[in-house]
Amino acid sequence: MSGAPSSGEEARGELPAVARRELAVIAASQGVREDSVSFAVDGGSTIFAISFTIGTETLVEPRDSGVLPEEPITFLYESAEAVGVRAPTVVSARADFPRNLAHLNPVRPDAPVSLCLARAGPQHIYDRYGVEGVMARLRAWLRDAQTGGLTADGWDPVPYSAAMPMRQGLLDAAALQELAAARRGAYGYAAGVAKIAAPGSGDYVVIKGPALSPDHPAHNSQLSTAVSVQKDSSGAV
């Protein structure tokens, strides 16, 4: 953000009423240090940012998760006018926030770490519960990150990112989840092959997981064979 952060009443008074309310709700939310709440508008765009520091839970048995007792967080909105309509993108305001946790959105290496609070994105939470619903989900995400519970359900699909070319896809989510759950603890991932059709054929993706094994038979797995066949036939995976 190139705009200077502000928390002054005069600057706040120039914001739309819904943005002022958003700031007040965040400041009053559990764990938030009220004096840490500030906002800024990116001088090179319309991006509206609300930044704050939130306390994380004190664990009975601390883990080396990389999550600090207090974490600086920024909510990024498309604009001040989008507040109350479009859910914010939730990013860490800490440059050394761990990038090896599960449930992180794919971003450029130099971009702030983006937290994936819900598989379907935070919009449905925001629509139903407002920003306090997003805050509650953020607290739960940080707690799960502290305790190693982010992947308790056995899978972690990588969501679409604006940095990636968009593709329509067909994914048997239940089958992929069963595949991941069956290999939990042994591999920590689920593998499959994505076939991308040529643009003239509709430009679609079909992902098949259960039919392929990433490790059997040894040195010539179904997965590596499928990848090799695809390379030989198209020159690219």
Secondary structure, DSSP 8 states (H G I E B T S, - for coil): --S--B--HHHHHTS-HHHHHHHHHHHHSTTB-GGG-EEEE-TTS--EEEEEEEE----SS----S--SEEEEEEEES-GGGTTTS--EEEES-TT--SSSSSEE---TTS--EE---TT-SHHHHHHHHHHHHHHHHHHHHHHHHHT-TTTTS-------TTS---EEEE-HHHHHHHHHHTTTTTSS---EEEE--GGGT-EEEEE-TT--SSSSTTS-HHHHHHHHHHHHHS--
